[in-house]
Amino acid sequence: MTLPTLESAIEASIDGRMKEVHTSMPGKINSFDPATQLCEVELGIQRVFSNDRIVNFPPLINVPVCIMRGGGFSNTFPIKAGNECLVIFSERSIDRWVASGQNNPPIDKRNHDLSDAVAIVGLSSQPNKVPSYDNNNYQLKSDDGKVSITM
């Protein structure tokens, strides 16, 4: 039996830590509360451990939804269970900012943690891509094609 080298031990340690750094993943909305604009999200990629054991991440709760807005206007649309999204994980704890909207120090020292997720609704897998995409016009339309405004 050969002992690991210092280099391989450091590499294994870094690799193990990096598996806990989350940046972004696809997800699916489980539920959305329009009053709080928070959702529950199921991540679309499973966690793989070094022993090849595969598990689902737990559902993420109280995830703020990124809504396109600015200048006193907002672009809203129905958000339903099953909608796909992009989940991004903030560099630092966002708890105080979400609660107050103010510039605050982070509540703790966590980085890229599952509990600091933000959902951007609209990312789509190929089976759920926008039907009949019009690349020449701005459109506001329903997926079933029954309602459409083209500019």
Buried (B, 14 or more C-beta within 10 A) or exposed (E): EEEEEEEEEEEEEEEEEEEEEBEBBBBBBBEBEEEEBBBBBBBBEEEEEEEEEEEEBEBBEEBBBBEEEEEEEEEEEEBEEEBBBBBBBBEBBBBBBBEEEEEEEBBEEBBBBBBBBBBBBBBBEEEEEEEEEEEEEEBEBEEEEEEEEEE
